[in-house]
């Protein structure tokens, strides 16, 4: 046993009760088997955890074995404020364990809420809520044997089906000098059923000492909501403070960032060509190498978060509070609805983040393609304008040349007209000549025929004249003979 002056001086640390007097919600990391050791406590303190517990330690083994002490309990100067949780069923054994850890810790906690079968079979844990006198005796013994008034003695309990018995247990522990009471809002038989926060509120209203709410508190937001429901002084969380809050806060910030970027990209007075110039900045060019990998990584993370949110929604949508529980615990249904609302909120955050991430990628792709098309269109328009100017220039020169050659052109046209007229007259004359030739040939043929007929008549005439002369001569001869 340690009881000298040096021990007493080492025990004089800050009073953990000062945390409850601050008026703020006390953020407590609950004891977790095999987890809540020094390394884990050091980690959660970096995330603004106000008070840490060790894992549950069996007091009898701790007192009896130095090996057990070395194995189960380690700490350092920065590990404060620290509460060592013990499982005990004898007042003196608990006192001896408290005296051992007093120089190194700020208080002890008696576990009266562990529902594990082995613990209850050994007389530890949740079975102690049915032994209020034993709990009261153990608290009183520790108070009487630890000289340090700032050394806290607390208990952790579960609730009874009859809440009056739980209130009676708490009042007896308060009378024995307990510093605060941690209330896990489930009965011994309940495991994953909704936590009865209204029962915690009832206990808080019946007590003058701090009451710590415990059960299904996984985020800082959960702690704040439970504080509003129960008006408790502190909340125990099953995970390091801010883990889940940081997760969904990061998703929300990412979602708002996506919305802001898409709104900026959609501003009408910033053209796609300007965005193309911005995208061509060397910094973006370097990032573009990892763009596809980053895009796929974020897609995978958002899908995982979305599926997790879907699972939470299905989980809390399938929970139904029976009529008996609803009558006894009026806020159980409200708590389930709060959990359902939060899971639905996470579903919307992850779903919209996933959707907008795809929209953002598509928007950037379309802006890039549109910028290229606009650049090509501008180049084509420049070429068309140049071609139009060149065509106008050529047309002007052509008109000038036509005006310069207009005189020569008129003389040539007149000459061509005269030639055409002459050609027409020549053709007409040729036709008349042809007709005349034809008529002349016809007349010539007729003359030849007449000449031939005339020759024939002349020959006939000559022949007749010869015959006439011959006949004349004959006649003359005849007359001469007659005269004779």
Secondary structure by P-SEA (a helix, b strand, c coil): ccccaaaaaaacccccccccccccbbbbbccccccccaaaaaaaaaacccccccccccaaaaaccaaaaaaccccccccccbbbbbbcccaaaaaaaaaaacccccbbbbccccccaaaaaacccccccccaaaaaaaaaaaaaaccccccccbbbbbbcccaaaaaaaaaaaaaacccbbbbccccccccccccaaaaaaaaaaacccbbbbbcccccaaaaaaaaaaccccbbbbcccccaaaaaaaaaaaaaaaaaaaaaaaacccccaaaaaaaaacaaaaaaaaaaaaaaaaaaaaaaaaaaaaaaaaaaaaaccccaaaaaaccaaaaaaaaaaaaaaaaaaaaaaaaaaaaaaaaaaaaaaaaaaaaaaaaaaaaaaaaaaaaaaaaaaaaaaaaaaaaaaaaaaaaaaaaaaaaaaaaaaaaaaaaaaaaaaaaaaaaaaaaaaaaaaaaaaaaaaaaaaaaaaaaaaaaaaaaac
